[in-house]
Amino acid sequence: MTVIVQNLQEKVKVESEWLSAVRRAAELALDLLGPRREVEVGVTLLDDTGIRELNRRYRGKDAPTNVLAFPMGEEEPPVLLLGDVVISVETARSEAEEEGKGIEEKLAHLVVHGVLHLLGYDHETDAEEALMREKEEAVLAVWRRERAG
């Protein structure tokens, strides 16, 4: 599996540990819940201005959000390009502070949430939301155990 993480914003200083946390959380989500074949996922870190533009263009919502997921489709090439996850580091930092979480934990949660969307999970109904939260927590529990050593 390949997880490509890129930081395309400058408003929030992104530490290398944050990038590692994001990459590992995405890898765990794919390992635990993804297809049993070679996949590739891109993760892009933006600021609120950048993610607001994407949210307006693709969802018709003229506001920043914390995470967006863009599935690539159902092709069957040798490597399945699952899609891209875009995270606003600015919003993630604010939400982490509000929730009393560390930024790495918040970024890990958002990337897992985005990867689950790429894998077809959604939260349009209460049942879908409950299932998605259960899957998120299962992946994040493994991520936390790994980090605790």
LINRAPE-V364518 format. One record per pair of residues at least 6 apart in sequence whose ideal C-beta (glycine too) atoms are under 8 Angstrom apart, sorted by the first residue. I is the first residue (numbers start at 1). J is the second residue. If there is no record, write none. Layout:
# LINRAPE-V364518
i=(I,I)
j=(J,J)
This chain:
# LINRAPE-V364518
i=(1,1,1,1,1,1,1,1,2,2,2,2,2,3,3,3,3,3,3,3,3,4,4,4,4,5,5,5,5,5,5,5,5,6,6,6,6,7,7,7,7,7,8,8,8,8,9,9,9,9,9,9,10,11,11,11,11,12,12,12,12,14,14,17,18,18,18,21,21,21,21,21,21,22,22,22,22,22,22,23,24,24,24,25,25,25,25,25,25,25,25,26,26,26,26,26,26,28,28,28,28,28,29,29,29,29,29,29,30,30,30,30,32,32,32,33,33,33,33,33,34,34,34,35,35,37,38,38,38,39,39,39,39,40,40,40,40,41,41,41,41,41,41,42,42,42,43,43,43,43,43,43,44,44,44,44,45,45,45,45,46,46,46,46,46,47,47,47,48,48,48,48,49,50,50,51,51,51,51,51,51,51,52,52,52,52,54,54,55,55,55,55,55,55,56,58,58,59,64,64,64,65,65,66,66,66,66,66,66,67,67,67,67,67,67,67,67,68,68,68,69,69,69,69,69,69,69,69,69,70,70,70,70,71,71,71,71,72,72,72,72,72,75,82,82,82,83,85,85,85,85,85,85,86,87,87,87,87,89,92,92,92,92,93,93,95,95,96,96,96,96,99,105,108,108,109,109,112,112,112,112,113,113,116,116,116,121,121,121,121,122,122,123,123,123)
j=(27,30,31,34,38,39,40,41,38,39,40,41,79,23,26,27,30,40,41,42,43,40,41,42,43,19,22,23,26,42,43,44,45,42,43,44,45,14,19,44,45,89,44,45,46,50,45,46,47,50,89,90,47,47,48,89,90,47,89,90,93,45,89,104,103,104,107,104,105,107,108,143,147,43,45,87,107,108,111,43,108,143,146,107,108,109,111,112,139,140,143,41,43,85,111,112,115,112,139,142,143,146,111,112,115,116,119,139,39,41,82,115,138,139,142,115,116,119,135,139,82,115,119,80,119,80,78,79,80,79,80,81,82,79,80,81,82,82,83,84,85,115,118,83,84,85,84,85,86,87,111,114,84,85,86,87,86,87,88,89,54,86,87,88,89,88,89,90,64,88,90,91,64,86,88,64,65,68,86,87,88,91,62,63,64,65,68,86,61,62,63,64,65,68,62,68,70,68,88,90,91,88,91,87,88,91,92,95,110,85,86,87,88,110,111,113,114,85,86,114,83,84,85,86,113,114,115,117,118,83,84,85,86,82,83,117,118,80,81,82,83,84,81,115,118,119,118,110,111,114,115,117,118,114,107,110,111,114,107,103,106,107,110,103,106,101,106,102,103,105,106,106,144,140,143,136,140,136,139,140,143,132,136,132,135,136,128,131,132,135,128,132,129,132,133)
